[in-house]
Amino acid sequence: MSLSSKNIASGVFAPDRSTEPPSVRLDIISDINDTTTVGAITVMLFFISFKLSIKINLMSIIVIY
């Protein structure tokens, strides 16, 4: 999970910082990766729980009708 979000983060944020020196850019990307992995995991957990609640609601509606 974390590897895919790190690849997405480096792919999204690297082009904007291409004018800076490589070392500075890598430090910024690693800082962004640390925050985006936590954010991506929380967002994925939120969406998984959201989808599960929708499925449970749909199943209960089907059972009622």
mmCIF file as Biopython writes it, N, C-alpha, C and O atoms, coordinates in Angstrom:
data_model
#
loop_
_atom_site.group_PDB
_atom_site.id
_atom_site.type_symbol
_atom_site.label_atom_id
_atom_site.label_alt_id
_atom_site.label_comp_id
_atom_site.label_asym_id
_atom_site.label_entity_id
_atom_site.label_seq_id
_atom_site.pdbx_PDB_ins_code
_atom_site.Cartn_x
_atom_site.Cartn_y
_atom_site.Cartn_z
_atom_site.occupancy
_atom_site.B_iso_or_equiv
_atom_site.auth_seq_id
_atom_site.auth_asym_id
_atom_site.pdbx_PDB_model_num
ATOM 1   N N  . MET A ? 1  ? 0.832   -1.204 0.000   1.0 0.0 1  A 1 
ATOM 2   C CA . MET A ? 1  ? 0.000   0.000  0.000   1.0 0.0 1  A 1 
ATOM 3   C C  . MET A ? 1  ? 0.867   1.254  0.000   1.0 0.0 1  A 1 
ATOM 4   O O  . MET A ? 1  ? 0.623   2.194  -0.756  1.0 0.0 1  A 1 
ATOM 5   N N  . SER A ? 2  ? 1.887   1.252  0.864   1.0 0.0 2  A 1 
ATOM 6   C CA . SER A ? 2  ? 2.706   2.458  0.977   1.0 0.0 2  A 1 
ATOM 7   C C  . SER A ? 2  ? 3.568   2.665  -0.270  1.0 0.0 2  A 1 
ATOM 8   O O  . SER A ? 2  ? 3.845   3.803  -0.648  1.0 0.0 2  A 1 
ATOM 9   N N  . LEU A ? 3  ? 3.991   1.581  -0.905  1.0 0.0 3  A 1 
ATOM 10  C CA . LEU A ? 3  ? 4.848   1.730  -2.084  1.0 0.0 3  A 1 
ATOM 11  C C  . LEU A ? 3  ? 4.097   2.410  -3.217  1.0 0.0 3  A 1 
ATOM 12  O O  . LEU A ? 3  ? 4.649   3.276  -3.895  1.0 0.0 3  A 1 
ATOM 13  N N  . SER A ? 4  ? 2.838   2.023  -3.429  1.0 0.0 4  A 1 
ATOM 14  C CA . SER A ? 4  ? 2.091   2.621  -4.536  1.0 0.0 4  A 1 
ATOM 15  C C  . SER A ? 4  ? 1.853   4.103  -4.274  1.0 0.0 4  A 1 
ATOM 16  O O  . SER A ? 4  ? 1.958   4.921  -5.188  1.0 0.0 4  A 1 
ATOM 17  N N  . SER A ? 5  ? 1.529   4.452  -3.022  1.0 0.0 5  A 1 
ATOM 18  C CA . SER A ? 5  ? 1.286   5.867  -2.733  1.0 0.0 5  A 1 
ATOM 19  C C  . SER A ? 5  ? 2.582   6.663  -2.843  1.0 0.0 5  A 1 
ATOM 20  O O  . SER A ? 5  ? 2.557   7.828  -3.241  1.0 0.0 5  A 1 
ATOM 21  N N  . LYS A ? 6  ? 3.725   6.043  -2.492  1.0 0.0 6  A 1 
ATOM 22  C CA . LYS A ? 6  ? 5.002   6.757  -2.650  1.0 0.0 6  A 1 
ATOM 23  C C  . LYS A ? 6  ? 5.293   6.999  -4.132  1.0 0.0 6  A 1 
ATOM 24  O O  . LYS A ? 6  ? 5.771   8.071  -4.503  1.0 0.0 6  A 1 
ATOM 25  N N  . ASN A ? 7  ? 5.008   6.014  -4.974  1.0 0.0 7  A 1 
ATOM 26  C CA . ASN A ? 7  ? 5.226   6.202  -6.410  1.0 0.0 7  A 1 
ATOM 27  C C  . ASN A ? 7  ? 4.323   7.303  -6.947  1.0 0.0 7  A 1 
ATOM 28  O O  . ASN A ? 7  ? 4.749   8.120  -7.763  1.0 0.0 7  A 1 
ATOM 29  N N  . ILE A ? 8  ? 3.086   7.324  -6.492  1.0 0.0 8  A 1 
ATOM 30  C CA . ILE A ? 8  ? 2.162   8.365  -6.945  1.0 0.0 8  A 1 
ATOM 31  C C  . ILE A ? 8  ? 2.667   9.730  -6.481  1.0 0.0 8  A 1 
ATOM 32  O O  . ILE A ? 8  ? 2.654   10.695 -7.244  1.0 0.0 8  A 1 
ATOM 33  N N  . ALA A ? 9  ? 3.114   9.804  -5.216  1.0 0.0 9  A 1 
ATOM 34  C CA . ALA A ? 9  ? 3.552   11.090 -4.676  1.0 0.0 9  A 1 
ATOM 35  C C  . ALA A ? 9  ? 4.781   11.598 -5.433  1.0 0.0 9  A 1 
ATOM 36  O O  . ALA A ? 9  ? 4.843   12.773 -5.793  1.0 0.0 9  A 1 
ATOM 37  N N  . SER A ? 10 ? 5.766   10.712 -5.679  1.0 0.0 10 A 1 
ATOM 38  C CA . SER A ? 10 ? 6.960   11.165 -6.386  1.0 0.0 10 A 1 
ATOM 39  C C  . SER A ? 10 ? 6.616   11.537 -7.828  1.0 0.0 10 A 1 
ATOM 40  O O  . SER A ? 10 ? 7.199   12.466 -8.386  1.0 0.0 10 A 1 
ATOM 41  N N  . GLY A ? 11 ? 5.671   10.814 -8.430  1.0 0.0 11 A 1 
ATOM 42  C CA . GLY A ? 11 ? 5.293   11.134 -9.802  1.0 0.0 11 A 1 
ATOM 43  C C  . GLY A ? 11 ? 4.535   12.449 -9.889  1.0 0.0 11 A 1 
ATOM 44  O O  . GLY A ? 11 ? 4.639   13.169 -10.881 1.0 0.0 11 A 1 
ATOM 45  N N  . VAL A ? 12 ? 3.765   12.762 -8.836  1.0 0.0 12 A 1 
ATOM 46  C CA . VAL A ? 12 ? 2.969   13.986 -8.876  1.0 0.0 12 A 1 
ATOM 47  C C  . VAL A ? 12 ? 3.826   15.195 -8.528  1.0 0.0 12 A 1 
ATOM 48  O O  . VAL A ? 12 ? 3.725   16.242 -9.168  1.0 0.0 12 A 1 
ATOM 49  N N  . PHE A ? 13 ? 4.681   15.044 -7.498  1.0 0.0 13 A 1 
ATOM 50  C CA . PHE A ? 13 ? 5.369   16.219 -6.973  1.0 0.0 13 A 1 
ATOM 51  C C  . PHE A ? 13 ? 6.745   16.446 -7.593  1.0 0.0 13 A 1 
ATOM 52  O O  . PHE A ? 13 ? 7.285   17.547 -7.485  1.0 0.0 13 A 1 
ATOM 53  N N  . ALA A ? 14 ? 7.334   15.422 -8.246  1.0 0.0 14 A 1 
ATOM 54  C CA . ALA A ? 14 ? 8.681   15.600 -8.788  1.0 0.0 14 A 1 
ATOM 55  C C  . ALA A ? 14 ? 8.736   16.627 -9.925  1.0 0.0 14 A 1 
ATOM 56  O O  . ALA A ? 14 ? 9.666   17.433 -9.940  1.0 0.0 14 A 1 
ATOM 57  N N  . PRO A ? 15 ? 7.797   16.644 -10.876 1.0 0.0 15 A 1 
ATOM 58  C CA . PRO A ? 15 ? 7.935   17.584 -11.994 1.0 0.0 15 A 1 
ATOM 59  C C  . PRO A ? 15 ? 7.907   19.050 -11.537 1.0 0.0 15 A 1 
ATOM 60  O O  . PRO A ? 15 ? 8.574   19.893 -12.138 1.0 0.0 15 A 1 
ATOM 61  N N  . ASP A ? 16 ? 7.145   19.362 -10.484 1.0 0.0 16 A 1 
ATOM 62  C CA . ASP A ? 16 ? 7.053   20.751 -10.027 1.0 0.0 16 A 1 
ATOM 63  C C  . ASP A ? 16 ? 8.381   21.248 -9.473  1.0 0.0 16 A 1 
ATOM 64  O O  . ASP A ? 16 ? 8.676   22.440 -9.555  1.0 0.0 16 A 1 
ATOM 65  N N  . ARG A ? 17 ? 9.199   20.336 -8.902  1.0 0.0 17 A 1 
ATOM 66  C CA . ARG A ? 17 ? 10.440  20.731 -8.260  1.0 0.0 17 A 1 
ATOM 67  C C  . ARG A ? 17 ? 11.656  20.383 -9.122  1.0 0.0 17 A 1 
ATOM 68  O O  . ARG A ? 17 ? 12.764  20.263 -8.599  1.0 0.0 17 A 1 
ATOM 69  N N  . SER A ? 18 ? 11.468  20.220 -10.420 1.0 0.0 18 A 1 
ATOM 70  C CA . SER A ? 18 ? 12.557  19.763 -11.280 1.0 0.0 18 A 1 
ATOM 71  C C  . SER A ? 18 ? 13.645  20.827 -11.431 1.0 0.0 18 A 1 
ATOM 72  O O  . SER A ? 18 ? 14.759  20.499 -11.841 1.0 0.0 18 A 1 
ATOM 73  N N  . THR A ? 19 ? 13.354  22.095 -11.110 1.0 0.0 19 A 1 
ATOM 74  C CA . THR A ? 19 ? 14.351  23.146 -11.258 1.0 0.0 19 A 1 
ATOM 75  C C  . THR A ? 19 ? 15.319  23.177 -10.075 1.0 0.0 19 A 1 
ATOM 76  O O  . THR A ? 19 ? 16.403  23.747 -10.189 1.0 0.0 19 A 1 
ATOM 77  N N  . GLU A ? 20 ? 14.949  22.576 -8.942  1.0 0.0 20 A 1 
ATOM 78  C CA . GLU A ? 20 ? 15.815  22.593 -7.763  1.0 0.0 20 A 1 
ATOM 79  C C  . GLU A ? 20 ? 16.896  21.518 -7.889  1.0 0.0 20 A 1 
ATOM 80  O O  . GLU A ? 20 ? 16.769  20.606 -8.705  1.0 0.0 20 A 1 
ATOM 81  N N  . PRO A ? 21 ? 17.962  21.621 -7.083  1.0 0.0 21 A 1 
ATOM 82  C CA . PRO A ? 21 ? 19.001  20.587 -7.093  1.0 0.0 21 A 1 
ATOM 83  C C  . PRO A ? 21 ? 18.425  19.235 -6.692  1.0 0.0 21 A 1 
ATOM 84  O O  . PRO A ? 21 ? 17.458  19.182 -5.932  1.0 0.0 21 A 1 
ATOM 85  N N  . PRO A ? 22 ? 18.999  18.142 -7.186  1.0 0.0 22 A 1 
ATOM 86  C CA . PRO A ? 22 ? 18.441  16.806 -6.927  1.0 0.0 22 A 1 
ATOM 87  C C  . PRO A ? 22 ? 18.350  16.472 -5.446  1.0 0.0 22 A 1 
ATOM 88  O O  . PRO A ? 22 ? 17.363  15.879 -5.011  1.0 0.0 22 A 1 
ATOM 89  N N  . SER A ? 23 ? 19.367  16.844 -4.657  1.0 0.0 23 A 1 
ATOM 90  C CA . SER A ? 23 ? 19.347  16.473 -3.242  1.0 0.0 23 A 1 
ATOM 91  C C  . SER A ? 23 ? 18.188  17.166 -2.518  1.0 0.0 23 A 1 
ATOM 92  O O  . SER A ? 23 ? 17.493  16.546 -1.713  1.0 0.0 23 A 1 
ATOM 93  N N  . VAL A ? 24 ? 17.988  18.452 -2.808  1.0 0.0 24 A 1 
ATOM 94  C CA . VAL A ? 24 ? 16.892  19.175 -2.173  1.0 0.0 24 A 1 
ATOM 95  C C  . VAL A ? 24 ? 15.564  18.573 -2.611  1.0 0.0 24 A 1 
ATOM 96  O O  . VAL A ? 24 ? 14.645  18.418 -1.807  1.0 0.0 24 A 1 
ATOM 97  N N  . ARG A ? 25 ? 15.473  18.238 -3.887  1.0 0.0 25 A 1 
ATOM 98  C CA . ARG A ? 25 ? 14.227  17.682 -4.412  1.0 0.0 25 A 1 
ATOM 99  C C  . ARG A ? 25 ? 13.918  16.339 -3.748  1.0 0.0 25 A 1 
ATOM 100 O O  . ARG A ? 25 ? 12.769  16.062 -3.405  1.0 0.0 25 A 1 
ATOM 101 N N  . LEU A ? 26 ? 14.956  15.502 -3.569  1.0 0.0 26 A 1 
ATOM 102 C CA . LEU A ? 26 ? 14.732  14.196 -2.950  1.0 0.0 26 A 1 
ATOM 103 C C  . LEU A ? 26 ? 14.297  14.356 -1.498  1.0 0.0 26 A 1 
ATOM 104 O O  . LEU A ? 26 ? 13.435  13.615 -1.025  1.0 0.0 26 A 1 
ATOM 105 N N  . ASP A ? 27 ? 14.885  15.317 -0.784  1.0 0.0 27 A 1 
ATOM 106 C CA . ASP A ? 27 ? 14.477  15.542 0.601   1.0 0.0 27 A 1 
ATOM 107 C C  . ASP A ? 27 ? 13.018  15.962 0.656   1.0 0.0 27 A 1 
ATOM 108 O O  . ASP A ? 27 ? 12.258  15.481 1.496   1.0 0.0 27 A 1 
ATOM 109 N N  . ILE A ? 28 ? 12.627  16.860 -0.240  1.0 0.0 28 A 1 
ATOM 110 C CA . ILE A ? 28 ? 11.229  17.315 -0.257  1.0 0.0 28 A 1 
ATOM 111 C C  . ILE A ? 28 ? 10.310  16.147 -0.598  1.0 0.0 28 A 1 
ATOM 112 O O  . ILE A ? 28 ? 9.242   16.002 -0.003  1.0 0.0 28 A 1 
ATOM 113 N N  . ILE A ? 29 ? 10.720  15.314 -1.554  1.0 0.0 29 A 1 
ATOM 114 C CA . ILE A ? 29 ? 9.876   14.189 -1.957  1.0 0.0 29 A 1 
ATOM 115 C C  . ILE A ? 29 ? 9.747   13.205 -0.800  1.0 0.0 29 A 1 
ATOM 116 O O  . ILE A ? 29 ? 8.660   12.675 -0.566  1.0 0.0 29 A 1 
ATOM 117 N N  . SER A ? 30 ? 10.838  12.949 -0.067  1.0 0.0 30 A 1 
ATOM 118 C CA . SER A ? 30 ? 10.748  11.999 1.044   1.0 0.0 30 A 1 
ATOM 119 C C  . SER A ? 30 ? 9.848   12.558 2.137   1.0 0.0 30 A 1 
ATOM 120 O O  . SER A ? 30 ? 9.090   11.808 2.753   1.0 0.0 30 A 1 
ATOM 121 N N  . ASP A ? 31 ? 9.919   13.885 2.393   1.0 0.0 31 A 1 
ATOM 122 C CA . ASP A ? 31 ? 9.020   14.479 3.381   1.0 0.0 31 A 1 
ATOM 123 C C  . ASP A ? 31 ? 7.576   14.353 2.923   1.0 0.0 31 A 1 
ATOM 124 O O  . ASP A ? 31 ? 6.697   14.020 3.719   1.0 0.0 31 A 1 
ATOM 125 N N  . ILE A ? 32 ? 7.327   14.616 1.644   1.0 0.0 32 A 1 
ATOM 126 C CA . ILE A ? 32 ? 5.964   14.491 1.118   1.0 0.0 32 A 1 
ATOM 127 C C  . ILE A ? 32 ? 5.504   13.042 1.212   1.0 0.0 32 A 1 
ATOM 128 O O  . ILE A ? 32 ? 4.349   12.782 1.549   1.0 0.0 32 A 1 
ATOM 129 N N  . ASN A ? 33 ? 6.392   12.096 0.921   1.0 0.0 33 A 1 
ATOM 130 C CA . ASN A ? 33 ? 6.019   10.680 0.976   1.0 0.0 33 A 1 
ATOM 131 C C  . ASN A ? 33 ? 5.586   10.286 2.377   1.0 0.0 33 A 1 
ATOM 132 O O  . ASN A ? 33 ? 4.609   9.555  2.540   1.0 0.0 33 A 1 
ATOM 133 N N  . ASP A ? 34 ? 6.305   10.764 3.399   1.0 0.0 34 A 1 
ATOM 134 C CA . ASP A ? 34 ? 5.945   10.405 4.771   1.0 0.0 34 A 1 
ATOM 135 C C  . ASP A ? 34 ? 4.535   10.874 5.092   1.0 0.0 34 A 1 
ATOM 136 O O  . ASP A ? 34 ? 3.777   10.148 5.735   1.0 0.0 34 A 1 
ATOM 137 N N  . THR A ? 35 ? 4.169   12.076 4.655   1.0 0.0 35 A 1 
ATOM 138 C CA . THR A ? 35 ? 2.831   12.577 4.964   1.0 0.0 35 A 1 
ATOM 139 C C  . THR A ? 35 ? 1.785   11.934 4.061   1.0 0.0 35 A 1 
ATOM 140 O O  . THR A ? 35 ? 0.684   11.630 4.520   1.0 0.0 35 A 1 
ATOM 141 N N  . THR A ? 36 ? 2.108   11.720 2.782   1.0 0.0 36 A 1 
ATOM 142 C CA . THR A ? 36 ? 1.093   11.204 1.866   1.0 0.0 36 A 1 
ATOM 143 C C  . THR A ? 36 ? 0.807   9.734  2.113   1.0 0.0 36 A 1 
ATOM 144 O O  . THR A ? 36 ? -0.312  9.282  1.867   1.0 0.0 36 A 1 
ATOM 145 N N  . THR A ? 37 ? 1.804   8.959  2.603   1.0 0.0 37 A 1 
ATOM 146 C CA . THR A ? 37 ? 1.511   7.553  2.892   1.0 0.0 37 A 1 
ATOM 147 C C  . THR A ? 37 ? 0.499   7.469  4.026   1.0 0.0 37 A 1 
ATOM 148 O O  . THR A ? 37 ? -0.444  6.681  3.961   1.0 0.0 37 A 1 
ATOM 149 N N  . VAL A ? 38 ? 0.687   8.271  5.058   1.0 0.0 38 A 1 
ATOM 150 C CA . VAL A ? 38 ? -0.271  8.270  6.166   1.0 0.0 38 A 1 
ATOM 151 C C  . VAL A ? 38 ? -1.627  8.760  5.669   1.0 0.0 38 A 1 
ATOM 152 O O  . VAL A ? 38 ? -2.664  8.195  6.017   1.0 0.0 38 A 1 
ATOM 153 N N  . GLY A ? 39 ? -1.616  9.815  4.853   1.0 0.0 39 A 1 
ATOM 154 C CA . GLY A ? 39 ? -2.874  10.334 4.327   1.0 0.0 39 A 1 
ATOM 155 C C  . GLY A ? 39 ? -3.555  9.336  3.415   1.0 0.0 39 A 1 
ATOM 156 O O  . GLY A ? 39 ? -4.771  9.159  3.482   1.0 0.0 39 A 1 
ATOM 157 N N  . ALA A ? 40 ? -2.775  8.677  2.556   1.0 0.0 40 A 1 
ATOM 158 C CA . ALA A ? 40 ? -3.369  7.716  1.627   1.0 0.0 40 A 1 
ATOM 159 C C  . ALA A ? 40 ? -3.945  6.524  2.377   1.0 0.0 40 A 1 
ATOM 160 O O  . ALA A ? 40 ? -5.014  6.024  2.027   1.0 0.0 40 A 1 
ATOM 161 N N  . ILE A ? 41 ? -3.233  6.063  3.417   1.0 0.0 41 A 1 
ATOM 162 C CA . ILE A ? 41 ? -3.741  4.920  4.184   1.0 0.0 41 A 1 
ATOM 163 C C  . ILE A ? 41 ? -5.038  5.295  4.874   1.0 0.0 41 A 1 
ATOM 164 O O  . ILE A ? 41 ? -5.988  4.512  4.866   1.0 0.0 41 A 1 
ATOM 165 N N  . THR A ? 42 ? -5.098  6.490  5.476   1.0 0.0 42 A 1 
ATOM 166 C CA . THR A ? 42 ? -6.323  6.900  6.158   1.0 0.0 42 A 1 
ATOM 167 C C  . THR A ? 42 ? -7.461  7.072  5.157   1.0 0.0 42 A 1 
ATOM 168 O O  . THR A ? 42 ? -8.598  6.689  5.433   1.0 0.0 42 A 1 
ATOM 169 N N  . VAL A ? 43 ? -7.151  7.652  3.984   1.0 0.0 43 A 1 
ATOM 170 C CA . VAL A ? 43 ? -8.198  7.828  2.969   1.0 0.0 43 A 1 
ATOM 171 C C  . VAL A ? 43 ? -8.691  6.477  2.484   1.0 0.0 43 A 1 
ATOM 172 O O  . VAL A ? 43 ? -9.893  6.281  2.308   1.0 0.0 43 A 1 
ATOM 173 N N  . MET A ? 44 ? -7.759  5.528  2.264   1.0 0.0 44 A 1 
ATOM 174 C CA . MET A ? 44 ? -8.170  4.200  1.803   1.0 0.0 44 A 1 
ATOM 175 C C  . MET A ? 44 ? -9.018  3.503  2.863   1.0 0.0 44 A 1 
ATOM 176 O O  . MET A ? 44 ? -10.026 2.875  2.541   1.0 0.0 44 A 1 
ATOM 177 N N  . LEU A ? 45 ? -8.608  3.614  4.136   1.0 0.0 45 A 1 
ATOM 178 C CA . LEU A ? 45 ? -9.405  3.004  5.202   1.0 0.0 45 A 1 
ATOM 179 C C  . LEU A ? 45 ? -10.782 3.647  5.257   1.0 0.0 45 A 1 
ATOM 180 O O  . LEU A ? 45 ? -11.783 2.958  5.452   1.0 0.0 45 A 1 
ATOM 181 N N  . PHE A ? 46 ? -10.838 4.962  5.087   1.0 0.0 46 A 1 
ATOM 182 C CA . PHE A ? 46 ? -12.131 5.657  5.107   1.0 0.0 46 A 1 
ATOM 183 C C  . PHE A ? 46 ? -13.015 5.168  3.966   1.0 0.0 46 A 1 
ATOM 184 O O  . PHE A ? 46 ? -14.198 4.895  4.166   1.0 0.0 46 A 1 
ATOM 185 N N  . PHE A ? 47 ? -12.433 5.055  2.752   1.0 0.0 47 A 1 
ATOM 186 C CA . PHE A ? 47 ? -13.227 4.611  1.607   1.0 0.0 47 A 1 
ATOM 187 C C  . PHE A ? 47 ? -13.668 3.160  1.775   1.0 0.0 47 A 1 
ATOM 188 O O  . PHE A ? 47 ? -14.784 2.799  1.401   1.0 0.0 47 A 1 
ATOM 189 N N  . ILE A ? 48 ? -12.782 2.320  2.343   1.0 0.0 48 A 1 
ATOM 190 C CA . ILE A ? 48 ? -13.162 0.910  2.553   1.0 0.0 48 A 1 
ATOM 191 C C  . ILE A ? 48 ? -14.334 0.833  3.521   1.0 0.0 48 A 1 
ATOM 192 O O  . ILE A ? 48 ? -15.295 0.106  3.267   1.0 0.0 48 A 1 
ATOM 193 N N  . SER A ? 49 ? -14.270 1.570  4.626   1.0 0.0 49 A 1 
ATOM 194 C CA . SER A ? 49 ? -15.377 1.550  5.585   1.0 0.0 49 A 1 
ATOM 195 C C  . SER A ? 49 ? -16.632 2.136  4.950   1.0 0.0 49 A 1 
ATOM 196 O O  . SER A ? 49 ? -17.739 1.657  5.197   1.0 0.0 49 A 1 
ATOM 197 N N  . PHE A ? 50 ? -16.459 3.182  4.127   1.0 0.0 50 A 1 
ATOM 198 C CA . PHE A ? 50 ? -17.607 3.799  3.455   1.0 0.0 50 A 1 
ATOM 199 C C  . PHE A ? 50 ? -18.272 2.800  2.505   1.0 0.0 50 A 1 
ATOM 200 O O  . PHE A ? 50 ? -19.497 2.677  2.485   1.0 0.0 50 A 1 
ATOM 201 N N  . LYS A ? 51 ? -17.453 2.081  1.712   1.0 0.0 51 A 1 
ATOM 202 C CA . LYS A ? 51 ? -18.005 1.089  0.787   1.0 0.0 51 A 1 
ATOM 203 C C  . LYS A ? 51 ? -18.681 -0.047 1.547   1.0 0.0 51 A 1 
ATOM 204 O O  . LYS A ? 51 ? -19.736 -0.531 1.138   1.0 0.0 51 A 1 
ATOM 205 N N  . LEU A ? 52 ? -18.073 -0.470 2.652   1.0 0.0 52 A 1 
ATOM 206 C CA . LEU A ? 52 ? -18.682 -1.540 3.436   1.0 0.0 52 A 1 
ATOM 207 C C  . LEU A ? 52 ? -20.028 -1.092 3.991   1.0 0.0 52 A 1 
ATOM 208 O O  . LEU A ? 52 ? -20.984 -1.867 3.987   1.0 0.0 52 A 1 
ATOM 209 N N  . SER A ? 53 ? -20.116 0.134  4.464   1.0 0.0 53 A 1 
ATOM 210 C CA . SER A ? 53 ? -21.390 0.616  5.000   1.0 0.0 53 A 1 
ATOM 211 C C  . SER A ? 53 ? -22.434 0.691  3.891   1.0 0.0 53 A 1 
ATOM 212 O O  . SER A ? 53 ? -23.603 0.388  4.126   1.0 0.0 53 A 1 
ATOM 213 N N  . ILE A ? 54 ? -22.025 1.095  2.677   1.0 0.0 54 A 1 
ATOM 214 C CA . ILE A ? 54 ? -22.970 1.133  1.556   1.0 0.0 54 A 1 
ATOM 215 C C  . ILE A ? 54 ? -23.457 -0.281 1.235   1.0 0.0 54 A 1 
ATOM 216 O O  . ILE A ? 54 ? -24.648 -0.496 1.010   1.0 0.0 54 A 1 
ATOM 217 N N  . LYS A ? 55 ? -22.520 -1.254 1.214   1.0 0.0 55 A 1 
ATOM 218 C CA . LYS A ? 55 ? -22.920 -2.632 0.920   1.0 0.0 55 A 1 
ATOM 219 C C  . LYS A ? 55 ? -23.878 -3.143 1.986   1.0 0.0 55 A 1 
ATOM 220 O O  . LYS A ? 55 ? -24.873 -3.793 1.664   1.0 0.0 55 A 1 
ATOM 221 N N  . ILE A ? 56 ? -23.588 -2.856 3.258   1.0 0.0 56 A 1 
ATOM 222 C CA . ILE A ? 56 ? -24.466 -3.306 4.335   1.0 0.0 56 A 1 
ATOM 223 C C  . ILE A ? 56 ? -25.841 -2.662 4.184   1.0 0.0 56 A 1 
ATOM 224 O O  . ILE A ? 56 ? -26.859 -3.330 4.365   1.0 0.0 56 A 1 
ATOM 225 N N  . ASN A ? 57 ? -25.883 -1.381 3.856   1.0 0.0 57 A 1 
ATOM 226 C CA . ASN A ? 57 ? -27.163 -0.698 3.675   1.0 0.0 57 A 1 
ATOM 227 C C  . ASN A ? 57 ? -27.939 -1.302 2.502   1.0 0.0 57 A 1 
ATOM 228 O O  . ASN A ? 57 ? -29.144 -1.529 2.606   1.0 0.0 57 A 1 
ATOM 229 N N  . LEU A ? 58 ? -27.246 -1.564 1.382   1.0 0.0 58 A 1 
ATOM 230 C CA . LEU A ? 58 ? -27.921 -2.154 0.230   1.0 0.0 58 A 1 
ATOM 231 C C  . LEU A ? 58 ? -28.447 -3.540 0.568   1.0 0.0 58 A 1 
ATOM 232 O O  . LEU A ? 58 ? -29.558 -3.893 0.173   1.0 0.0 58 A 1 
ATOM 233 N N  . MET A ? 59 ? -27.657 -4.333 1.297   1.0 0.0 59 A 1 
ATOM 234 C CA . MET A ? 59 ? -28.097 -5.678 1.668   1.0 0.0 59 A 1 
ATOM 235 C C  . MET A ? 59 ? -29.308 -5.604 2.594   1.0 0.0 59 A 1 
ATOM 236 O O  . MET A ? 59 ? -30.243 -6.392 2.452   1.0 0.0 59 A 1 
ATOM 237 N N  . SER A ? 60 ? -29.300 -4.673 3.533   1.0 0.0 60 A 1 
ATOM 238 C CA . SER A ? 60 ? -30.441 -4.557 4.450   1.0 0.0 60 A 1 
ATOM 239 C C  . SER A ? 60 ? -31.690 -4.111 3.690   1.0 0.0 60 A 1 
ATOM 240 O O  . SER A ? 60 ? -32.794 -4.573 3.979   1.0 0.0 60 A 1 
ATOM 241 N N  . ILE A ? 61 ? -31.515 -3.212 2.716   1.0 0.0 61 A 1 
ATOM 242 C CA . ILE A ? 61 ? -32.660 -2.774 1.900   1.0 0.0 61 A 1 
ATOM 243 C C  . ILE A ? 61 ? -33.203 -3.960 1.111   1.0 0.0 61 A 1 
ATOM 244 O O  . ILE A ? 61 ? -34.416 -4.146 1.019   1.0 0.0 61 A 1 
ATOM 245 N N  . ILE A ? 62 ? -32.292 -4.773 0.535   1.0 0.0 62 A 1 
ATOM 246 C CA . ILE A ? 62 ? -32.738 -5.936 -0.249  1.0 0.0 62 A 1 
ATOM 247 C C  . ILE A ? 62 ? -33.455 -6.927 0.663   1.0 0.0 62 A 1 
ATOM 248 O O  . ILE A ? 62 ? -34.477 -7.498 0.283   1.0 0.0 62 A 1 
ATOM 249 N N  . VAL A ? 63 ? -32.921 -7.130 1.862   1.0 0.0 63 A 1 
ATOM 250 C CA . VAL A ? 63 ? -33.557 -8.072 2.787   1.0 0.0 63 A 1 
ATOM 251 C C  . VAL A ? 63 ? -34.933 -7.550 3.203   1.0 0.0 63 A 1 
ATOM 252 O O  . VAL A ? 63 ? -35.878 -8.330 3.318   1.0 0.0 63 A 1 
ATOM 253 N N  . ILE A ? 64 ? -35.056 -6.241 3.430   1.0 0.0 64 A 1 
ATOM 254 C CA . ILE A ? 64 ? -36.351 -5.678 3.844   1.0 0.0 64 A 1 
ATOM 255 C C  . ILE A ? 64 ? -37.365 -5.841 2.715   1.0 0.0 64 A 1 
ATOM 256 O O  . ILE A ? 64 ? -38.502 -6.247 2.958   1.0 0.0 64 A 1 
ATOM 257 N N  . TYR A ? 65 ? -36.965 -5.529 1.487   1.0 0.0 65 A 1 
ATOM 258 C CA . TYR A ? 65 ? -37.878 -5.655 0.348   1.0 0.0 65 A 1 
ATOM 259 C C  . TYR A ? 65 ? -37.643 -6.997 -0.313  1.0 0.0 65 A 1 
ATOM 260 O O  . TYR A ? 65 ? -38.304 -7.323 -1.299  1.0 0.0 65 A 1 
#
